[in-house]
Amino acid sequence: MNNVLTASGMNTFLSCARKYFWQNEIGLRKTFEDSPALKFGSAWARAMEARWNNATYTEALAAAIPQDSAVWDEFIAGTLSALLAAYYDYYGVREQFGEMTPEVQFSSDLGNGWTAQGKIDGLGFLADGRHGIVESKTTSDSVAPDSDYWLRTTFNIQVYQYIVEARKLGWDIATTYYDVTKKPMLRPKEFVEELDEEGLKIVLDADGNRVLLKAGKNKGKPKQSADKNKGEVLQGHKETPDEYCDRVYRDVKSRPDYYFVRREIPVLENSVDAFIRQRIIIRDTIEFYRNKEYITMERDSSAWPRNVSSDTCDYCQFKNFCLNNQSVDIQSPPNGFYITEFNPELVKI
């Protein structure tokens, strides 16, 4: 029985109890379950942890994309590499706003045989001596000052779990320091024009020969636009991962304030109280659904309500058999799935 309540587990439960059942009660996982967004976010967290430990850019990148990088899409790896390089350029190798310890683990009693567990991104002292939590995030959402992103930080389950648990560890947490990085939305180009040594475009005729102007003041010079009616084409190629990486880096460097935002969000005591109460309600509701399962030799997913919508189902790993009302033999998981230990994101505490 999985009686560990993590922030990700609570978020999963609130989004869809049936998904929580498969993921947190059974431990069902896809063989290759990581979406690009989750993989990117996890890699960024590893890079930030390395940087907090005074790693250089090269060392942080190696931590983010370890030796299994062969399974990474080269363009996603290029995005992360470029973004991290620009981050180092913008903020420097060493932080100046305080002393932080990355990835602080916690485990505390929630009663009824339950524990709260997790790892705090950064915990320590701000420059003015206050105790604070540093939360490193990547997002595709707007991080403009008036965006909804910042409104949602006023009651972030993950952060309030960290605040409550950090206080139990003896830290007088009064603020959360958000270090937010917006993911680039640039995409690899299907066609990149090739230029000659003089920076001029290369127009080819139907036979593959370079086209030169035949009249006018620029007679004899390379033509700079292709006439499709004559079978002319511009010489080019698909953008390579290295070219894409360079383009992303230049874009981030040209407008760092668009991509990198840091902001303090004060801890609201009424929100702390509301979170503590909500956490216990979630615990009790999970136990309620467990007690509503049919008494059989197998766990019963039908006791756990489904929240069927595009928001919850589009990226759910269980959607195919769940939405088709197919039964699942836990002893013999569906093709492409396996049963794993609970909460694999946590190192054993």
N, C-alpha and C positions, 0 to 999 in steps of 0.2 A: 504494500500500500504506500502510495506517495503522499506523505504528509508534510512535504516541504512547500512553502508558499514563497515563490519568487515574484518579482515585479512582472517579468514576462508571462509567468503563469497567470497572474491576476488579470493582465491585459487580455490574454487569450480567453480566459473564462468570461470576461465581460463582453467580448466580441461574439463568442459562440460557445455555449456550454458543450455542444457535441464535439467541437474541435478540441476543447480542453480534455474531454474524455479520451479521445484517441491519442492525443499527444502526451498528456500528463498523468492519466490514470493507467493507460496501457503501455505507453512508451513506444508507440508506433511511429516510425520514421521512414521517409523515402530514402532509397539508396543514395540518390543525389538530390538532396532536398533544398540546398541553399539557393535562393533566388539571387540574381546579381546584386540587388539592393542590400540583402542581408550579408552577402559575402563582402561587398564593398564596405559596409558599416563595420563589420568585424575586423577587416584589415586596417581600417582607419583607426580603430580603437587600439590595435596592437602597435601601430606607428606612434600614436600619442603616448602610450605607456612607455615606449622606448625613448621618446623625446624627453619625457619627464625624468627619465634616468640618464639624461645628458647624452643621449645618442646623437651622432651626426646624422645628416640626411641619408647618407648611404646605409648606415646601420639601421635607421628607422624603416627605410624602404625594405631592407632585407627581413626585418621583423614582420612587416605588413604582408609581404609576399614571400613566404618561405620556400623551401626546396620543392614543394609540390606545385610550384607556379606553372608547371606544364599544363595543369587543368584549368588555368585561367585564360579567359579570352584576352588576346594581346591588346585589344583596344581598351578594355576595362582596366587592365594593368597600366596602360599608357595614361589613362585618365587619372588614376591614383598617383602615379609617379609624377605627373605634371603638377597636380594639385598640391602634393606634399612638398615639392620643390618650391613652389610659390609661397606656401605656408611658411617654410623656413626662411625664405627671403623677406617675408613681411614681418614675422614676429622674432626672427633671430633664433639662434641655437639654444640659448638659455632664457628661461622665463625670469621676469623682473618683478612680478607682482606678489610673490610670496613663496613659501616653501610647502610643497605638496608631496604626499606619498601616493603613488598610483596603485590602483587595483587592491584596495583594502577589503578583505573578506570579513563577513560577519555571519553569525548564527545565533539566534535568540529564540526563547520559548514563547509560543503563542497560546499555550494551553491546549487541552484536549489531545495531547500527543502530537501537536503540530509545532513546526519551527519556521521562522522566517530566515531565509538565506539569500546571499547575493554578494556582489563585488562592487564597491564604490569606485568610480572612475578615478577620482582624485580627492584626497582628504587632507586638510592641514591648515596652515596659517596664511591669511592674506597679508599684503604688505603692511597694513595698519595694525596687524596683530589679531584681528578677528578670526574666529574659526569659520571655515567655509568648505563647501563642497564644490569641486570643479566637475562639470558635466560636459564632456566632449561629444558633439553630435554632428552627423552629416544629414542633410535633407535636400530633397528636390523642391521643397516649398519655398516661397518667397520669405526672405528674412529681413525685409524692409522694416523700418521702425514701427509702422502702423499695421503690419501684417498680423493675421490671426495666429501665426506661429507663436508669437510672444504672449498672446492671450492664453493659449493653451498651457503655457508653462506655469500658470498660477495654480494648477492642480495636476501635476504630472505624477502618476502613480509611482513610477520608478524613482523619481527624485525624492518624493515624500517617504518612500520606503527607506531610502538612504539617510534622510534627515533623522527619522525616528531611530534607526539603528545606530547611526553615528552618535547620537545623544546617549544611547545606552552604553556606548563604548567610552563615554566620558567627554565627548566633544560638545561644546556649547554652540551648535550650529545656528547661525542667524541669517545666513544668506547662501544662495547658490550662484556660482559664477559660471554662466553658460558660455562655452567656447564652441560656436556654431560655424560649420563650413557648408556652404551651398555647393551641391554637386553640379559640375558643368553640364549643360544640356546640349552641347555641341555633339554632332554625330559625324562619323567618318564620311568623307566625300567619295562619291562614286567616280568622280573624274577630277583630276588635278592637271592643269595645263603645265606642260614642260616648256622651259625657257632655254635659250641658247646662252653662250658665254657672255653675250652682251645684254642679257635680260629681255630678249625679244621672243615673242611667241613663234612656234614652228607650225606652219600650215603646209600640209601635204596634199598632193593631187591624188587622183585615183590610182596612179602607178606607184605611189609612195615617195615621190620626189618632192623636194621642198619648192614651194611656189614663190616666185619673185615677181615684183611689180613690173609690168611691161611698158608703162607709160607714166607721164607726169614727172614732177620734180623729184620724186623718190624712186624713179625707175631703177630697176636692178636691186632694190632693197627687198628684204623679206616681207612678204605680205603678212598682215596682222589680224585678218579676219577670214574665216572660211566661207566659201560659197557652196552650200550644199547642193545647189542645182548643177554644179560642175563636178560634183563628187569630191570636193575638198573637205578635209577634216583637220582639226587641231590635234597635234600630237600631245598625248597625255597618258595618264595611268590612274588606276585606283589609288587612293591615298593609302600610304603604308602606315603601320603602327607608329613608327618613329616620326613621320611627318605629322600624324595626328597628335601625338604627344607634344611636339613642338608647338603646334597651333593652339592646343589647349593651354599650354604654359604661357604663351604670349597673351592670350585673352585674359587669363587670371591676373597676370602681372599688370595688364593695362587698366584693370579696375578692381583692385583687391578689396575695396570696401563693399563691393557687391557680393563677393564670395565669402569674406571672413568678417564675422561679427561677434563681439563679446559684450555680454551684458550681465549685470547683477540683478537677480530677482530675489527680493527679500522673502524670508520665511514668514508666512502668515499663521499665527497660532490657531486660529479657528480652522484653517485648512489642515493643520497637523491633527487636531482633534477629530475632524471629519474623516481623515484618512484612517486613523486608528480604528474608528468605529466601522468604516467601510471594510477594512481588512478582516475584521472579525465576522462581519456579515457574509463576506465571500467564503471564508472558512466554513461557516455554519451552513451555507447554501450548498457547498460541495458535499458536505456530509449528508444533507437532506436528499440530494440526488442519488448518492450512493445507496441510501436506505430505500429508495423507490425502485431500485433495480429488481427485476424478477429473480426469485431464488432459483438459480440454476447452477450448473457446473461452470458456466461461462459468465463473464461480465456482460452486462446488458446495456448497449448504447442507446436503446430507445427511451430510457429514463432521462436522458440528457437532451434538453431542447435544442433545436437547430435554429440558427438565425440566418435565413436564406436571403441573400441580397448580393448585388454585384460587389459591394464593398467587402463583404466577408468571404465570398465564394470564389471570386475570380482568381485569386492567388493561393487558395487553400490547397494543400497537397492531398487532402482527403476527398476532394469534391466529386471525383468520378464515381466511387462506390457509394459515397454518402448521398448524393443527389439522385442516384439510381436505386436507392433503397436496397442495396445489395448487402447481404449478410457477410460478415468477415470472420473467418476461422482464425482466432488469435494464435493457435498452435501452428498454423500454416498461413502466414500473412500473404496478402495479395502480391502478385509479381511486381518487383521493384520496391517492395517494402521489407522492413525488418523490425524486430523488437530490440530496443536498446535500453540502457539504464536510464533512470529518470534524471532530468536536469543535467544533461551532458555539458552544458555551458559552464557548470561550476566545478572547480577543483574540489576534491573532497576536503571538507573542513574538519 
